[in-house]
Amino acid sequence: MVTVKSVKQKLKRALENSFPKAELRLSPTKSAERVWGFLIWNGFTGKEQMDRQDRVWKVLDKALTKDEQAKLSVILTATPNEMKILKED
């Protein structure tokens, strides 16, 4: 059985291995049926959101089964500077 906890662990390993020195903030959704979070990485600087998401999903397609992917809500991508701006608002 696929659990949110097991998906979170696999997701964390896959993203940390593919995005060196990234900050990863993962949480269960309010219903606790899915995982969502932020992937904060300097390597996203100058990249469009679509390109960032394409890169993330290439990793996730290889690392997670379809059942595990169904436990994902959203992985938002940002640079450290973008996160600073979000915190200021």
A tleap script that builds the chain and sets N, CA, C and O, in Angstrom:
source leaprc.protein.ff14SB
mol = sequence {
  NMET VAL THR VAL LYS SER VAL LYS GLN LYS
  LEU LYS ARG ALA LEU GLU ASN SER PHE PRO
  LYS ALA GLU LEU ARG LEU SER PRO THR LYS
  SER ALA GLU ARG VAL TRP GLY PHE LEU ILE
  TRP ASN GLY PHE THR GLY LYS GLU GLN MET
  ASP ARG GLN ASP ARG VAL TRP LYS VAL LEU
  ASP LYS ALA LEU THR LYS ASP GLU GLN ALA
  LYS LEU SER VAL ILE LEU THR ALA THR PRO
  ASN GLU MET LYS ILE LEU LYS GLU CASP
}
set mol.1.N position { 0.839 -1.194 0.000 }
set mol.1.CA position { 0.000 0.000 0.000 }
set mol.1.C position { 0.882 1.255 0.000 }
set mol.1.O position { 1.855 1.349 0.748 }
set mol.2.N position { 0.527 2.183 -0.830 }
set mol.2.CA position { 1.260 3.437 -0.933 }
set mol.2.C position { 0.763 4.384 0.145 }
set mol.2.O position { -0.430 4.672 0.235 }
set mol.3.N position { 1.697 4.869 0.968 }
set mol.3.CA position { 1.337 5.817 2.023 }
set mol.3.C position { 1.972 7.176 1.758 }
set mol.3.O position { 2.958 7.278 1.029 }
set mol.4.N position { 1.407 8.207 2.346 }
set mol.4.CA position { 1.965 9.551 2.219 }
set mol.4.C position { 3.386 9.571 2.779 }
set mol.4.O position { 4.276 10.199 2.206 }
set mol.5.N position { 3.591 8.885 3.895 }
set mol.5.CA position { 4.914 8.853 4.523 }
set mol.5.C position { 5.951 8.229 3.597 }
set mol.5.O position { 7.049 8.766 3.456 }
set mol.6.N position { 5.624 7.104 2.962 }
set mol.6.CA position { 6.596 6.453 2.073 }
set mol.6.C position { 6.864 7.295 0.827 }
set mol.6.O position { 7.996 7.355 0.345 }
set mol.7.N position { 5.829 7.938 0.312 }
set mol.7.CA position { 6.004 8.816 -0.856 }
set mol.7.C position { 6.879 10.001 -0.484 }
set mol.7.O position { 7.764 10.389 -1.248 }
set mol.8.N position { 6.638 10.571 0.675 }
set mol.8.CA position { 7.429 11.715 1.130 }
set mol.8.C position { 8.912 11.342 1.225 }
set mol.8.O position { 9.774 12.127 0.831 }
set mol.9.N position { 9.208 10.164 1.739 }
set mol.9.CA position { 10.593 9.714 1.870 }
set mol.9.C position { 11.246 9.521 0.498 }
set mol.9.O position { 12.372 9.970 0.282 }
set mol.10.N position { 10.549 8.859 -0.426 }
set mol.10.CA position { 11.093 8.656 -1.777 }
set mol.10.C position { 11.255 9.974 -2.514 }
set mol.10.O position { 12.248 10.190 -3.209 }
set mol.11.N position { 10.287 10.842 -2.362 }
set mol.11.CA position { 10.317 12.154 -2.998 }
set mol.11.C position { 11.518 12.951 -2.505 }
set mol.11.O position { 12.235 13.563 -3.296 }
set mol.12.N position { 11.728 12.938 -1.210 }
set mol.12.CA position { 12.848 13.657 -0.604 }
set mol.12.C position { 14.180 13.155 -1.159 }
set mol.12.O position { 15.026 13.954 -1.560 }
set mol.13.N position { 14.366 11.843 -1.184 }
set mol.13.CA position { 15.618 11.271 -1.710 }
set mol.13.C position { 15.832 11.650 -3.174 }
set mol.13.O position { 16.922 12.074 -3.558 }
set mol.14.N position { 14.799 11.496 -3.978 }
set mol.14.CA position { 14.922 11.763 -5.414 }
set mol.14.C position { 15.260 13.227 -5.689 }
set mol.14.O position { 16.138 13.524 -6.499 }
set mol.15.N position { 14.564 14.135 -5.016 }
set mol.15.CA position { 14.799 15.557 -5.270 }
set mol.15.C position { 16.142 16.021 -4.709 }
set mol.15.O position { 16.830 16.825 -5.338 }
set mol.16.N position { 16.515 15.526 -3.546 }
set mol.16.CA position { 17.815 15.919 -2.979 }
set mol.16.C position { 18.965 15.408 -3.838 }
set mol.16.O position { 19.988 16.082 -3.962 }
set mol.17.N position { 18.813 14.235 -4.427 }
set mol.17.CA position { 19.865 13.698 -5.304 }
set mol.17.C position { 19.948 14.440 -6.631 }
set mol.17.O position { 21.029 14.561 -7.207 }
set mol.18.N position { 18.827 14.932 -7.116 }
set mol.18.CA position { 18.793 15.570 -8.432 }
set mol.18.C position { 18.995 17.081 -8.413 }
set mol.18.O position { 19.331 17.683 -9.434 }
set mol.19.N position { 18.789 17.689 -7.249 }
set mol.19.CA position { 18.928 19.140 -7.112 }
set mol.19.C position { 19.877 19.428 -5.953 }
set mol.19.O position { 19.432 19.722 -4.843 }
set mol.20.N position { 21.189 19.345 -6.207 }
set mol.20.CA position { 22.182 19.500 -5.140 }
set mol.20.C position { 22.041 20.824 -4.386 }
set mol.20.O position { 21.848 21.884 -4.982 }
set mol.21.N position { 22.141 20.729 -3.081 }
set mol.21.CA position { 22.080 21.877 -2.172 }
set mol.21.C position { 20.731 22.585 -2.176 }
set mol.21.O position { 20.633 23.730 -1.736 }
set mol.22.N position { 19.694 21.917 -2.667 }
set mol.22.CA position { 18.344 22.502 -2.647 }
set mol.22.C position { 17.771 22.412 -1.246 }
set mol.22.O position { 18.134 21.540 -0.458 }
set mol.23.N position { 16.873 23.330 -0.958 }
set mol.23.CA position { 16.093 23.265 0.274 }
set mol.23.C position { 14.736 22.674 -0.098 }
set mol.23.O position { 14.086 23.123 -1.042 }
set mol.24.N position { 14.332 21.689 0.639 }
set mol.24.CA position { 13.081 21.001 0.353 }
set mol.24.C position { 12.159 21.112 1.563 }
set mol.24.O position { 12.532 20.755 2.680 }
set mol.25.N position { 10.963 21.606 1.323 }
set mol.25.CA position { 9.955 21.727 2.387 }
set mol.25.C position { 8.731 20.927 1.964 }
set mol.25.O position { 7.963 21.367 1.109 }
set mol.26.N position { 8.550 19.760 2.558 }
set mol.26.CA position { 7.434 18.884 2.214 }
set mol.26.C position { 6.490 18.744 3.397 }
set mol.26.O position { 6.922 18.652 4.546 }
set mol.27.N position { 5.198 18.729 3.101 }
set mol.27.CA position { 4.176 18.581 4.133 }
set mol.27.C position { 3.005 17.780 3.588 }
set mol.27.O position { 2.758 17.767 2.382 }
set mol.28.N position { 2.287 17.114 4.482 }
set mol.28.CA position { 1.037 16.497 4.031 }
set mol.28.C position { -0.019 17.583 3.823 }
set mol.28.O position { 0.029 18.632 4.466 }
set mol.29.N position { -0.958 17.331 2.935 }
set mol.29.CA position { -2.081 18.255 2.768 }
set mol.29.C position { -2.956 18.185 4.017 }
set mol.29.O position { -2.766 17.304 4.855 }
set mol.30.N position { -3.895 19.088 4.146 }
set mol.30.CA position { -4.775 19.102 5.325 }
set mol.30.C position { -5.508 17.776 5.499 }
set mol.30.O position { -5.728 17.332 6.626 }
set mol.31.N position { -5.881 17.154 4.410 }
set mol.31.CA position { -6.572 15.864 4.487 }
set mol.31.C position { -5.607 14.718 4.798 }
set mol.31.O position { -6.037 13.603 5.093 }
set mol.32.N position { -4.294 15.000 4.731 }
set mol.32.CA position { -3.234 14.006 4.975 }
set mol.32.C position { -3.249 12.878 3.958 }
set mol.32.O position { -2.721 11.798 4.224 }
set mol.33.N position { -3.846 13.113 2.796 }
set mol.33.CA position { -3.905 12.090 1.757 }
set mol.33.C position { -2.869 12.304 0.656 }
set mol.33.O position { -2.646 11.427 -0.179 }
set mol.34.N position { -2.245 13.469 0.664 }
set mol.34.CA position { -1.254 13.804 -0.366 }
set mol.34.C position { -0.110 14.591 0.247 }
set mol.34.O position { -0.175 15.033 1.394 }
set mol.35.N position { 0.947 14.756 -0.553 }
set mol.35.CA position { 2.125 15.519 -0.152 }
set mol.35.C position { 2.221 16.748 -1.053 }
set mol.35.O position { 1.930 16.682 -2.247 }
set mol.36.N position { 2.628 17.854 -0.470 }
set mol.36.CA position { 2.892 19.059 -1.262 }
set mol.36.C position { 4.128 19.732 -0.681 }
set mol.36.O position { 4.579 19.383 0.410 }
set mol.37.N position { 4.673 20.697 -1.413 }
set mol.37.CA position { 5.813 21.396 -0.853 }
set mol.37.C position { 6.500 22.346 -1.812 }
set mol.37.O position { 6.038 22.628 -2.917 }
set mol.38.N position { 7.641 22.825 -1.317 }
set mol.38.CA position { 8.498 23.749 -2.062 }
set mol.38.C position { 9.846 23.096 -2.320 }
set mol.38.O position { 10.396 22.417 -1.452 }
set mol.39.N position { 10.366 23.304 -3.507 }
set mol.39.CA position { 11.733 22.951 -3.858 }
set mol.39.C position { 12.434 24.276 -4.161 }
set mol.39.O position { 12.143 24.935 -5.160 }
set mol.40.N position { 13.351 24.647 -3.292 }
set mol.40.CA position { 14.030 25.947 -3.389 }
set mol.40.C position { 15.473 25.679 -3.790 }
set mol.40.O position { 16.209 25.001 -3.073 }
set mol.41.N position { 15.871 26.214 -4.937 }
set mol.41.CA position { 17.170 25.865 -5.497 }
set mol.41.C position { 17.725 27.012 -6.325 }
set mol.41.O position { 17.013 27.598 -7.140 }
set mol.42.N position { 18.994 27.333 -6.116 }
set mol.42.CA position { 19.655 28.383 -6.901 }
set mol.42.C position { 19.683 28.071 -8.391 }
set mol.42.O position { 19.702 28.986 -9.214 }
set mol.43.N position { 19.685 26.807 -8.743 }
set mol.43.CA position { 19.728 26.407 -10.152 }
set mol.43.C position { 18.506 26.817 -10.951 }
set mol.43.O position { 18.519 26.750 -12.180 }
set mol.44.N position { 17.452 27.239 -10.271 }
set mol.44.CA position { 16.252 27.701 -10.972 }
set mol.44.C position { 16.368 29.156 -11.429 }
set mol.44.O position { 15.503 29.639 -12.160 }
set mol.45.N position { 17.400 29.847 -11.018 }
set mol.45.CA position { 17.570 31.252 -11.382 }
set mol.45.C position { 17.584 31.401 -12.901 }
set mol.45.O position { 18.345 30.725 -13.594 }
set mol.46.N position { 16.741 32.285 -13.404 }
set mol.46.CA position { 16.673 32.556 -14.838 }
set mol.46.C position { 15.852 31.547 -15.628 }
set mol.46.O position { 15.751 31.656 -16.850 }
set mol.47.N position { 15.262 30.567 -14.948 }
set mol.47.CA position { 14.461 29.537 -15.628 }
set mol.47.C position { 12.974 29.847 -15.464 }
set mol.47.O position { 12.537 30.302 -14.407 }
set mol.48.N position { 12.211 29.598 -16.514 }
set mol.48.CA position { 10.760 29.774 -16.469 }
set mol.48.C position { 10.132 28.671 -15.626 }
set mol.48.O position { 10.697 27.584 -15.501 }
set mol.49.N position { 8.973 28.946 -15.050 }
set mol.49.CA position { 8.292 27.954 -14.225 }
set mol.49.C position { 8.048 26.645 -14.982 }
set mol.49.O position { 8.214 25.565 -14.415 }
set mol.50.N position { 7.661 26.732 -16.237 }
set mol.50.CA position { 7.395 25.519 -17.021 }
set mol.50.C position { 8.655 24.666 -17.143 }
set mol.50.O position { 8.588 23.442 -17.030 }
set mol.51.N position { 9.796 25.301 -17.371 }
set mol.51.CA position { 11.060 24.569 -17.471 }
set mol.51.C position { 11.422 23.930 -16.133 }
set mol.51.O position { 11.915 22.803 -16.096 }
set mol.52.N position { 11.181 24.641 -15.046 }
set mol.52.CA position { 11.451 24.105 -13.717 }
set mol.52.C position { 10.583 22.874 -13.454 }
set mol.52.O position { 11.072 21.847 -12.983 }
set mol.53.N position { 9.295 22.990 -13.762 }
set mol.53.CA position { 8.379 21.878 -13.541 }
set mol.53.C position { 8.720 20.682 -14.419 }
set mol.53.O position { 8.635 19.537 -13.975 }
set mol.54.N position { 9.106 20.945 -15.660 }
set mol.54.CA position { 9.525 19.850 -16.550 }
set mol.54.C position { 10.697 19.096 -15.943 }
set mol.54.O position { 10.730 17.865 -15.963 }
set mol.55.N position { 11.646 19.827 -15.409 }
set mol.55.CA position { 12.828 19.191 -14.811 }
set mol.55.C position { 12.445 18.377 -13.575 }
set mol.55.O position { 12.920 17.255 -13.397 }
set mol.56.N position { 11.601 18.933 -12.733 }
set mol.56.CA position { 11.145 18.218 -11.531 }
set mol.56.C position { 10.406 16.946 -11.929 }
set mol.56.O position { 10.657 15.881 -11.366 }
set mol.57.N position { 9.503 17.050 -12.888 }
set mol.57.CA position { 8.699 15.885 -13.260 }
set mol.57.C position { 9.489 14.812 -13.996 }
set mol.57.O position { 9.116 13.640 -13.950 }
set mol.58.N position { 10.551 15.178 -14.662 }
set mol.58.CA position { 11.432 14.155 -15.248 }
set mol.58.C position { 12.026 13.296 -14.137 }
set mol.58.O position { 12.135 12.077 -14.276 }
set mol.59.N position { 12.405 13.929 -13.052 }
set mol.59.CA position { 12.935 13.209 -11.884 }
set mol.59.C position { 11.847 12.344 -11.262 }
set mol.59.O position { 12.069 11.167 -10.975 }
set mol.60.N position { 10.671 12.929 -11.054 }
set mol.60.CA position { 9.595 12.202 -10.388 }
set mol.60.C position { 9.076 11.033 -11.214 }
set mol.60.O position { 8.719 9.993 -10.662 }
set mol.61.N position { 9.032 11.197 -12.526 }
set mol.61.CA position { 8.594 10.095 -13.394 }
set mol.61.C position { 9.502 8.879 -13.271 }
set mol.61.O position { 9.042 7.741 -13.372 }
set mol.62.N position { 10.786 9.118 -13.055 }
set mol.62.CA position { 11.741 8.017 -12.909 }
set mol.62.C position { 11.751 7.444 -11.490 }
set mol.62.O position { 11.970 6.247 -11.304 }
set mol.63.N position { 11.517 8.290 -10.499 }
set mol.63.CA position { 11.680 7.888 -9.104 }
set mol.63.C position { 10.425 7.296 -8.470 }
set mol.63.O position { 10.518 6.486 -7.548 }
set mol.64.N position { 9.254 7.697 -8.960 }
set mol.64.CA position { 8.005 7.286 -8.329 }
set mol.64.C position { 7.120 6.510 -9.293 }
set mol.64.O position { 7.091 6.790 -10.492 }
set mol.65.N position { 6.401 5.532 -8.756 }
set mol.65.CA position { 5.416 4.811 -9.556 }
set mol.65.C position { 4.217 5.724 -9.803 }
set mol.65.O position { 4.110 6.791 -9.200 }
set mol.66.N position { 3.335 5.310 -10.675 }
set mol.66.CA position { 2.118 6.094 -10.945 }
set mol.66.C position { 1.260 6.201 -9.680 }
set mol.66.O position { 0.684 7.257 -9.416 }
set mol.67.N position { 1.169 5.124 -8.898 }
set mol.67.CA position { 0.408 5.170 -7.644 }
set mol.67.C position { 1.026 6.156 -6.659 }
set mol.67.O position { 0.312 6.875 -5.961 }
set mol.68.N position { 2.348 6.185 -6.606 }
set mol.68.CA position { 3.036 7.138 -5.724 }
set mol.68.C position { 2.838 8.566 -6.216 }
set mol.68.O position { 2.626 9.476 -5.415 }
set mol.69.N position { 2.905 8.766 -7.523 }
set mol.69.CA position { 2.687 10.104 -8.082 }
set mol.69.C position { 1.279 10.607 -7.777 }
set mol.69.O position { 1.069 11.812 -7.636 }
set mol.70.N position { 0.333 9.712 -7.676 }
set mol.70.CA position { -1.044 10.092 -7.370 }
set mol.70.C position { -1.163 10.660 -5.951 }
set mol.70.O position { -2.160 11.304 -5.625 }
set mol.71.N position { -0.164 10.429 -5.119 }
set mol.71.CA position { -0.161 10.958 -3.752 }
set mol.71.C position { 0.461 12.355 -3.682 }
set mol.71.O position { 0.578 12.923 -2.596 }
set mol.72.N position { 0.859 12.912 -4.824 }
set mol.72.CA position { 1.441 14.258 -4.863 }
set mol.72.C position { 0.353 15.281 -5.159 }
set mol.72.O position { -0.525 15.055 -5.992 }
set mol.73.N position { 0.427 16.392 -4.472 }
set mol.73.CA position { -0.473 17.496 -4.749 }
set mol.73.C position { 0.220 18.478 -5.677 }
set mol.73.O position { -0.167 18.629 -6.835 }
set mol.74.N position { 1.252 19.148 -5.162 }
set mol.74.CA position { 2.005 20.113 -5.960 }
set mol.74.C position { 3.397 20.271 -5.352 }
set mol.74.O position { 3.565 20.235 -4.133 }
set mol.75.N position { 4.379 20.444 -6.214 }
set mol.75.CA position { 5.729 20.811 -5.794 }
set mol.75.C position { 6.006 22.156 -6.451 }
set mol.75.O position { 6.214 22.239 -7.661 }
set mol.76.N position { 6.006 23.199 -5.644 }
set mol.76.CA position { 6.272 24.545 -6.144 }
set mol.76.C position { 7.775 24.763 -6.205 }
set mol.76.O position { 8.508 24.317 -5.322 }
set mol.77.N position { 8.232 25.442 -7.236 }
set mol.77.CA position { 9.662 25.688 -7.411 }
set mol.77.C position { 9.956 27.168 -7.258 }
set mol.77.O position { 9.206 28.024 -7.728 }
set mol.78.N position { 11.072 27.451 -6.586 }
set mol.78.CA position { 11.468 28.844 -6.365 }
set mol.78.C position { 12.966 28.924 -6.150 }
set mol.78.O position { 13.614 27.942 -5.786 }
set mol.79.N position { 13.497 30.101 -6.380 }
set mol.79.CA position { 14.892 30.364 -6.027 }
set mol.79.C position { 14.907 30.903 -4.595 }
set mol.79.O position { 13.869 31.330 -4.090 }
set mol.80.N position { 16.058 30.890 -3.942 }
set mol.80.CA position { 16.128 31.488 -2.598 }
set mol.80.C position { 15.683 32.953 -2.589 }
set mol.80.O position { 15.011 33.387 -1.653 }
set mol.81.N position { 16.050 33.716 -3.619 }
set mol.81.CA position { 15.636 35.126 -3.683 }
set mol.81.C position { 14.124 35.272 -3.824 }
set mol.81.O position { 13.528 36.165 -3.221 }
set mol.82.N position { 13.503 34.403 -4.617 }
set mol.82.CA position { 12.048 34.442 -4.761 }
set mol.82.C position { 11.366 34.136 -3.425 }
set mol.82.O position { 10.340 34.735 -3.102 }
set mol.83.N position { 11.926 33.218 -2.657 }
set mol.83.CA position { 11.356 32.891 -1.348 }
set mol.83.C position { 11.477 34.066 -0.389 }
set mol.83.O position { 10.574 34.308 0.412 }
set mol.84.N position { 12.584 34.799 -0.462 }
set mol.84.CA position { 12.739 35.992 0.372 }
set mol.84.C position { 11.641 36.995 0.071 }
set mol.84.O position { 11.067 37.587 0.985 }
set mol.85.N position { 11.348 37.186 -1.208 }
set mol.85.CA position { 10.308 38.123 -1.618 }
set mol.85.C position { 8.946 37.655 -1.106 }
set mol.85.O position { 8.153 38.469 -0.634 }
set mol.86.N position { 8.670 36.360 -1.194 }
set mol.86.CA position { 7.410 35.827 -0.697 }
set mol.86.C position { 7.244 36.053 0.806 }
set mol.86.O position { 6.150 36.359 1.282 }
set mol.87.N position { 8.335 35.899 1.538 }
set mol.87.CA position { 8.283 36.088 2.986 }
set mol.87.C position { 8.034 37.541 3.363 }
set mol.87.O position { 7.431 37.825 4.398 }
set mol.88.N position { 8.503 38.468 2.516 }
set mol.88.CA position { 8.330 39.897 2.789 }
set mol.88.C position { 6.894 40.351 2.622 }
set mol.88.O position { 6.453 41.297 3.276 }
set mol.89.N position { 6.159 39.671 1.739 }
set mol.89.CA position { 4.763 40.079 1.460 }
set mol.89.C position { 3.828 39.724 2.571 }
set mol.89.O position { 2.631 40.000 2.483 }
savepdb mol mol.pdb
quit
